[in-house]
């Protein structure tokens, strides 16, 4: 997942409006959807990481799944202990809501 986020230049920053147009082709979009599905297949306990939820949300924004992204960002915000991570998750949720 980190490699894909790095390739799309989504790593270590908040979501931007242009991120929903990050893919150059359908193969990249399909790879992102596959990574999201692999995340969804993880056991419940492993899916409760704020960092992981934020990264999945970024991929969801990139694939145009704004409602799912907003939901995952809000969950990440509720789980985050670090105020900076919590603020980033809320900012990302806001941006996903605007994109919707």
Secondary structure as GFF3:
##gff-version 3
##sequence-region A 1 100
A	DSSP	alpha_helix	2	7	.	.	.	ID=ss1
A	DSSP	three_ten_helix	17	21	.	.	.	ID=ss2
A	DSSP	alpha_helix	26	40	.	.	.	ID=ss3
A	DSSP	three_ten_helix	44	47	.	.	.	ID=ss4
A	DSSP	alpha_helix	50	62	.	.	.	ID=ss5
A	DSSP	alpha_helix	66	79	.	.	.	ID=ss6
A	DSSP	alpha_helix	83	99	.	.	.	ID=ss7
###
